Amino acid sequence: MKAVYMPEEKDNYIIDTIKAYGKSLMGFIRKRVSNDADAEDILQDVWYQLSNVVNAEPIEQTGAWLYRVAKNKILDKHKKHRESLFDDFLGEDEEEGQSNFMELLMVEETTPESTYLRNLFWEQLFIALDELPDEQKQVFIWHELEDLSFDDISEKTGVKFNTLVSRKRYAVLHLRSRLKQLYAEILAG
């Protein structure tokens, strides 16, 4: 049965959700974008989307839903600034036409299919990242998702530049291998 909120209940639910998740969600977003203005814009988009779906569909796990929406909004923001965010997944030695995979993920319009593919991609990416040793996972996240340079990471951690490059390379090889099946299924479908 679909949860339908009365207008006052809807307002209270949204206010309670903002109080409960606002600060941590802003921190999550801020770590993944380049400035506070972008983070605030994304957070406002998340709250707007929450207000639109409260009556349209039940949200069983509010926190997970909010973070998933935030990840999608962050991806959209990165797409506008840097179309080749995940170029490393394709590699220089991959076949021609495999850019179609990224085109599916980076589609401008939001359709149920593009939203599903983006969510599936992020879900599989984070599952594959969790399989990596912590050092490789963290370097990949810092370099690709948070857009830190290897020099910045080296300064932050005290780990040598070449070691960081090597760790990221191993992470990319693992991720490419793990996401290859997803890629094949998406293009076949």
Secondary structure, 3 states (H helix, E strand, C coil): CCCCCCHHHHHHHHHHHHHHHHHHHHHHHHCCCCCHHHHHHHHHHHHHHHHHHCCCCCCCCHHHHHHHHHHHHHHHHHHHHCCCCCHHHHCCCCCCCCHHHHHHHCCCCCCHHHHHHHHHHHHHHHHHHHCCCHHHHHHHHHHHHCCCCHHHHHHHHCCCHHHHHHHHHHHHHHHHHHHHHHHHHHHHC
